[in-house]
Amino acid sequence: MSNHVRTSTADRVASIEIHRPEKKNALTGEMYDAMSEAILRADGDIGVHVVLLHGQADCFTSGNDLTDFVAASQAQGEGVPSPASRFLGVIRTARKPVVAAVGGVAVGIGTTMLLHCELVYAAENARFQMPFVPLGLAPEGGSSLLLPMVAGYQRAAEMLLLGRPFGAEVARSAGLVNEVVSADRLLARAREAALAVAALPVESVRITKEWLKRPYAAALEERMAEEIRVFGERLHSPEAKAAMGAFFQRKRG
Ligand code: COA
């Protein structure tokens, strides 16, 4: 269990709250494990119909904890820390629908995990970013395959190559987000949607989710394995080490 991931179940909805505000909800191994366990528990619980994933209205997550990436980049032969890879595998294959509520920053895996969710609600203050290339890394979370499918080739190329932040409306028009709401309504709106899905015939929901994902499931599994491998290699690249060092240097400077 992690103090930074809060879980609760009510009305057939399993809620997972990322809660590490002092570090902009940056994800540690312990947090990934807690999130994976919560999704797996929900999948195995007939009393749960839907998973609701959220942070706070002003912060979803700043992505992987860069301290862990720096440690992995310095350890010989280490790749992407395995809790992160495991979490990506769990959310990729989750059987129950996942609804996400995104407010504030959603960086790196904070954006790519959304590509695996069924319904995504964003607050007007949401700020998405996939800065893998500027960081000297490589796309992860299946984004190199899923993003062009969702957003179209040029938009995906822009988001992944330039890696710049973009807002909720851009995310909505690119197909990453279902609806944009005000920050104060974000969680209520996502919960309302989760409850609506939770009230639907379970087996029909299960079949529909499976069929929606099946056409690209094998290709996605293969690509995500390749992404994880290459990402792990890129963590050792001089560019990645310099970019991550610069982030923490900026903090000290
Ligand atoms: N890993 C580790 N620590 C992080 C972090 C991350 N991904 N994101 C933020 N933090 C920490 C900061 O170091 C800072 O800690 P400190 O107060 O001990 O110095 C604290 O969280 C607050 O972050 P700060 O940068 O001051 O907030 P901000 O509002 O100015 O900027 C972000 C927010 C998310 C834009 C910025 O923190 C950022 O770019 N983070 C890195 C995101 C990233 O590259 N993720 C990995 C992608 S692969």
Residues whose N, C-alpha, C, O or C-beta is under 5 A from the ligand:
A	BS01	COA	E22 K23 K24 A26 S62 G63 N64 D65 L66 T67 V105 V107 G108 K251
